[in-house]
Amino acid sequence: MRVALLNPNWSFEGSIYFGCRAPHLPLELGWTKPLLERCGHTVRLIDGHLFDLSLSDLVDEVRAFGANLTVVTTAPTYLFWRCAPPELRVPMELIRALDGCAGRIIAVGPHGSTTPRAVLTKLGVAGVVMGECEETVAAIASGRWGDLPGLAYRKGRDVRVNCGPQAARFTEGSPLAWPDDWVARHAHHHHRFDAEPQGPGAEVEASRGCPYSCSFCAKENFRDRYRRRPVDSVIAEIERLQVQGVEYVYFIDEIFLPNRPLLEALVGRGLKFGVQTRIDLWKRDMLALLGAAGCVSIEAGVESLTREGRAELAKNCRLETDELADRLIEAKRHVPFVQANLLEMPEDDEELIERWRRRLQDAGVWANDPVPLFPYPGSPDYTRLWGPPDDQAWERAVDHYLHTFPSFSDLQETKPRPLAELEAAG
């Protein structure tokens, strides 16, 4: 079978999306490609975002390839499945343009993992993959369909939802290998602020999932169970990237936990890298090792400055507020850029926030203005407000967000638009 794997050319006008808008490697499709090839399929991975391809460019490539099966992702890389753009405008435009030239079309991503019926209807695709997608896509290409766990599809007027989201084995996969021209074009260094890039950047996945269940995190239906890749596999992937000129890697792990063998293997390689983590999990000796290994950027989720606020978010935090500040300041001794992420919580008063932020900033640690919390479908916060996600879950969450908060993060559009309006424009 000839399988096309498509990452759309993303645009975010009018969206509440607060993830990074630069192109990133489409890791979910990167993991899928070798699985398909090992099964004997011919695969074309096309990244509309990285190569700035128009709709007609994407259609021409798929038509020339002669795809029997086409896979379209609904979020810009695994890095942003937890905080994807709520709207499906971009994949809707692409799928409509592909009509008649792409074979059977299936969608993968966080939207279909949480609300498969709604996504199946909106996109008009043959099927929607629920959960981590690589193994399910390989099974579809090899002939599985009606009985396949993790697949939602139409049968006549009915929608069949098989078993719910699936998790991939992940740790057994071979190191990813990206084409030289892709890497050369990847100029972006995600969440790096210590220096201007001198060479390409890349994204790498050392682990998947998270052992914590914070109320705001949309991971109930995908990338949930914590798994860690073998160190040798991660290092082999990084070595290839360095040969291709990469000087900086961002680990997209939901939570980059202290991992002494991996950090010791990174020492002396000349690689710079960034991580997202919880600062309360790091002891002083491990922070020193993290810096020695080449870490130049830490994005640390603190979220709330009160014990009550952290309890409300189900953080299960090991440290008190002053201890969190001490640990962040200690991290800054070893890592050039350290950021503490805060969410807008009613338990945190403005005076406390300002005092705490000033202490950190005086020590060189950046702490953001508290960001309004978006109740992503698939998060405990959404379920607490409205129960399990239904077909209107994304619309409901966006409407609630727009009506609750008078202002938004500086990463967002100044005037986000309702979901229905955005998707109608698509």
C-alpha positions in Angstrom: 0.0 0.0 0.0 1.1 3.6 -0.7 0.6 5.7 2.5 0.9 9.5 2.7 1.5 11.0 6.1 0.5 14.7 6.2 1.3 17.5 8.6 -0.8 20.5 7.5 0.6 24.0 7.1 -0.7 25.3 10.3 -2.1 28.8 10.9 -3.6 30.1 14.1 -5.4 33.3 13.4 -8.2 33.9 15.8 -7.4 30.8 17.9 -7.0 30.7 21.7 -4.0 28.4 21.0 -1.0 29.3 23.2 1.5 26.8 22.0 4.5 27.7 19.9 3.7 28.6 16.3 7.0 27.7 14.7 7.3 24.4 12.7 8.3 21.4 14.8 9.1 17.9 13.7 5.9 15.9 13.3 7.0 13.1 15.8 3.7 11.1 15.6 4.2 10.7 11.9 7.9 10.2 12.3 7.2 7.1 14.5 4.5 5.9 12.2 6.7 5.9 9.0 9.2 3.1 9.9 6.4 0.9 11.3 4.7 1.1 7.9 7.9 0.5 6.0 8.7 -2.6 8.1 5.3 -3.9 7.0 6.3 -3.5 3.4 4.3 -0.3 2.6 5.6 2.6 0.5 5.4 5.8 2.6 5.6 9.5 1.8 5.9 11.9 4.8 4.9 15.4 3.8 5.3 18.4 6.2 3.3 21.4 5.0 4.3 23.5 8.0 8.1 22.9 7.8 8.2 23.5 4.1 5.5 26.2 4.0 3.4 24.3 1.4 0.1 25.7 0.1 -3.0 23.5 -0.2 -2.4 23.1 -3.9 1.2 22.0 -3.2 0.0 19.4 -0.7 -2.7 18.1 -3.1 -0.2 17.9 -5.9 2.3 15.9 -3.8 -0.4 13.4 -2.7 -1.8 13.0 -6.2 1.7 12.5 -7.7 2.5 9.9 -5.0 -0.7 8.0 -5.7 -1.7 7.4 -2.1 -4.1 4.6 -1.3 -4.2 5.7 2.4 -3.7 9.2 3.7 -3.2 10.2 7.3 -3.8 13.8 8.5 -2.8 14.9 12.0 -5.1 17.4 13.8 -2.4 19.0 16.0 1.1 20.4 15.2 3.3 17.5 16.5 3.1 15.3 19.6 4.6 18.2 21.5 1.3 20.0 21.4 -1.3 17.2 21.7 -1.9 18.3 25.3 -2.6 21.9 24.3 -3.7 21.7 20.7 -5.6 24.4 18.9 -9.2 23.5 19.8 -10.5 24.3 16.2 -10.2 21.9 13.3 -10.1 24.6 10.7 -6.7 23.7 9.1 -7.2 20.0 8.8 -10.8 20.6 7.5 -9.4 22.8 4.7 -6.8 20.2 3.8 -9.1 17.2 3.8 -11.6 19.0 1.7 -8.9 19.9 -0.8 -7.7 16.2 -0.9 -11.1 14.9 -1.9 -10.8 12.3 -4.7 -7.0 12.2 -4.8 -5.9 10.7 -1.5 -7.5 7.3 -1.2 -9.0 6.5 2.2 -8.3 9.4 4.6 -8.0 8.9 8.3 -7.3 11.5 11.0 -5.0 11.2 14.0 -4.6 13.6 17.0 -5.9 14.7 20.4 -9.3 15.8 19.1 -10.4 12.4 17.7 -8.9 10.7 20.8 -11.3 12.6 23.0 -14.3 13.3 20.8 -14.2 10.7 18.0 -17.8 11.1 16.8 -17.6 14.9 16.5 -14.3 14.8 14.7 -15.5 12.1 12.3 -18.4 14.2 11.4 -16.5 17.5 11.1 -13.7 16.2 9.0 -15.7 13.7 6.9 -12.9 11.2 6.9 -13.2 7.4 6.7 -11.9 6.9 10.2 -10.5 8.5 13.3 -7.6 7.0 15.3 -8.0 7.3 19.1 -4.9 7.6 21.2 -1.2 7.2 20.2 -1.5 6.6 16.5 1.5 4.8 15.1 0.6 1.2 15.7 -3.1 1.7 14.8 -2.2 3.3 11.5 0.1 0.5 10.7 -2.7 -2.0 11.4 -5.1 -0.1 9.1 -2.6 -0.1 6.3 -2.2 -3.8 6.7 -5.9 -4.4 6.3 -7.4 -4.2 9.8 -10.6 -2.1 10.1 -13.9 -3.0 11.6 -12.5 -4.9 14.6 -9.5 -2.7 15.2 -9.2 -1.3 18.7 -8.6 2.5 18.8 -10.6 3.2 15.6 -13.8 5.1 15.1 -15.5 4.9 11.7 -18.9 5.0 10.0 -20.9 2.0 9.1 -23.9 3.2 7.2 -25.6 5.8 9.4 -24.0 4.5 12.5 -20.6 5.5 14.1 -18.6 2.6 15.5 -16.2 3.4 18.3 -13.9 0.5 19.0 -12.6 0.1 22.6 -11.3 3.7 23.1 -7.8 5.2 22.9 -4.8 3.0 22.6 -1.2 3.3 23.8 1.7 2.4 21.6 4.6 0.3 22.9 6.9 3.2 22.0 10.0 2.0 23.9 10.7 -0.7 21.3 10.9 1.7 18.4 14.2 2.3 16.5 15.8 5.8 16.8 14.1 8.2 14.5 16.0 9.4 11.4 14.9 12.6 9.7 16.1 13.6 6.1 19.0 16.0 5.9 16.9 18.7 4.1 14.3 18.5 6.9 16.9 19.0 9.6 18.7 21.8 7.7 15.4 23.7 7.4 14.5 23.3 11.1 16.0 26.6 12.3 13.7 26.9 15.4 15.1 26.2 18.8 12.0 25.6 20.9 11.9 27.4 24.2 15.6 28.5 24.0 16.5 32.0 25.2 20.1 31.9 26.2 21.7 32.4 22.8 20.8 32.9 19.1 20.8 29.7 17.1 24.0 28.8 15.3 22.7 25.7 13.7 19.5 23.6 13.3 17.3 22.5 16.2 15.2 19.4 16.6 12.7 17.7 18.9 13.3 14.4 20.6 11.1 12.1 22.7 13.0 10.4 25.6 9.9 9.3 27.5 6.1 9.4 26.9 3.3 9.9 29.4 3.3 11.2 33.0 2.9 9.5 36.3 1.0 12.5 37.7 -2.7 13.4 37.1 -2.9 17.2 37.4 -6.4 18.5 36.9 -5.5 20.8 34.1 -3.6 18.3 31.9 -5.4 16.9 28.9 -3.9 13.5 28.8 -6.7 11.2 29.9 -7.1 9.8 26.3 -3.6 9.8 24.9 0.1 9.9 26.0 -0.9 9.0 29.6 1.0 5.9 30.8 4.6 6.8 31.6 7.3 4.9 29.5 11.0 5.6 29.1 13.0 4.8 26.0 16.3 3.0 26.4 19.2 5.4 26.8 21.2 3.9 23.9 18.2 4.5 21.6 17.9 8.2 22.6 21.7 8.8 22.3 21.8 7.1 18.8 19.0 9.5 17.6 20.8 12.5 19.0 24.2 11.4 17.5 22.6 11.3 14.1 21.0 14.7 14.6 24.4 16.2 15.6 26.0 14.7 12.5 23.3 16.6 10.6 24.4 19.8 12.3 21.8 20.0 15.1 23.1 22.0 18.1 20.0 22.1 20.2 17.3 19.5 21.1 14.1 20.0 22.9 12.8 17.0 24.8 9.1 17.0 24.2 8.4 14.6 27.2 5.3 15.4 29.0 7.5 15.4 32.1 11.3 15.1 31.9 12.0 13.2 35.0 15.5 13.0 36.6 17.3 10.3 34.6 20.9 9.9 35.7 22.0 7.4 33.0 20.7 9.6 30.2 22.2 12.8 31.6 25.5 11.1 32.2 25.5 9.9 28.6 24.9 13.5 27.4 27.8 15.0 29.3 30.6 16.1 27.0 28.7 15.8 23.7 28.5 19.5 23.1 24.7 19.3 22.8 22.4 22.0 24.2 18.9 21.0 25.2 15.7 22.1 26.9 13.2 20.3 29.0 9.7 20.7 30.6 9.6 19.3 34.2 8.5 19.7 37.8 11.2 21.4 39.9 10.1 19.6 43.1 11.3 16.3 41.6 14.9 17.5 41.2 17.5 17.4 44.0 20.5 19.7 44.0 23.0 17.1 42.7 20.7 16.2 39.8 20.3 19.9 38.9 24.1 20.2 38.7 24.2 17.1 36.5 21.4 18.5 34.3 23.4 21.6 33.7 26.6 19.6 33.0 24.8 17.5 30.5 24.0 20.6 28.4 20.6 21.8 29.6 20.1 25.5 28.8 16.3 25.8 29.3 14.0 24.6 32.0 10.2 25.1 31.8 9.0 24.2 35.2 5.3 23.8 36.1 4.6 25.5 39.4 1.0 26.6 38.5 -0.1 27.9 42.0 1.7 29.6 44.8 -0.5 28.3 47.6 -0.7 24.8 49.1 -4.5 25.1 48.6 -4.2 26.0 44.9 -1.8 23.2 44.2 -4.1 20.8 46.0 -7.0 22.1 43.8 -4.9 21.3 40.8 -4.0 17.8 42.2 -0.3 18.6 41.9 0.8 16.3 44.7 3.7 18.7 45.1 6.6 17.7 47.4 7.7 21.2 48.3 6.3 24.3 50.0 6.1 27.6 48.1 9.4 29.1 49.4 11.1 25.7 48.8 10.0 25.8 45.2 11.6 29.2 44.8 14.8 28.0 46.4 14.9 25.0 44.1 14.3 27.2 41.0 17.0 29.6 42.1 19.4 26.6 42.6 18.5 25.4 39.1 19.5 28.9 37.7 23.0 28.3 39.1 23.4 25.5 36.5 21.0 26.3 33.7 21.0 29.6 31.8 17.3 30.0 31.5 14.7 28.8 34.0 11.0 29.6 33.8 8.3 28.9 36.4 4.9 28.6 34.8 1.9 30.0 36.8 -1.8 29.5 36.2 -4.5 32.0 37.2 -5.9 30.5 40.5 -8.4 32.2 42.9 -6.3 31.0 45.8 -3.3 33.2 44.8 -3.7 36.9 45.6 -1.9 39.5 43.5 0.4 40.6 46.3 1.7 37.1 46.9 2.2 36.6 43.1 4.1 39.9 42.7 6.3 39.3 45.7 7.2 35.8 44.6 7.8 36.8 41.0 10.0 39.6 42.1 12.1 37.3 44.3 12.6 34.9 41.4 13.3 37.6 38.8 15.9 39.2 41.1 17.7 35.8 41.0 17.4 35.6 37.2 14.5 33.2 37.1 11.5 34.1 34.9 8.0 33.6 36.3 5.2 34.5 33.9 2.0 36.4 34.6 -0.6 33.8 35.7 -2.2 32.3 32.5 -6.0 31.7 32.3 -6.7 28.0 32.5 -8.3 26.4 29.5 -10.5 23.4 30.4 -9.3 21.0 27.7 -11.6 18.1 26.9 -9.9 15.1 28.2 -8.6 16.9 31.3 -10.0 16.3 34.9 -11.0 20.1 34.9 -13.3 19.6 32.0 -14.9 16.5 33.5 -15.4 18.4 36.8 -17.2 21.2 35.1 -19.4 19.3 32.6 -18.9 15.5 32.9 -17.4 13.3 30.2 -16.7 15.1 26.8 -19.6 14.9 24.3 -19.8 16.1 20.7 -19.9 19.7 21.8 -17.0 19.5 24.2 -14.5 21.7 22.3 -17.2 24.4 21.5 -18.3 24.4 25.2 -14.7 24.8 26.5 -13.9 27.6 24.1 -17.1 29.5 24.8 -16.5 29.1 28.6 -13.0 30.4 28.2 -14.0 33.4 26.1 -16.7 34.4 28.5 -14.8 33.8 31.7 -11.6 35.7 31.0 -11.4 39.4 29.9 -7.8 39.1 28.8 -5.5 36.4 27.5 -1.9 35.3 27.5 0.6 37.3 25.5 1.1 34.2 23.4 -2.4 34.2 22.2 -4.4 36.3 19.7 -5.7 39.5 21.2 -9.2 38.7 20.1 -9.8 35.0 19.9 -12.9 33.9 18.0 -15.5 31.2 18.9 -14.8 27.8 17.7 -17.9 27.5 15.4 -16.9 30.8 13.8 -13.4 29.6 13.1 -14.4 26.2 11.7 -17.1 27.8 9.5 -14.4 30.0 8.0 -12.5 26.8 7.1 
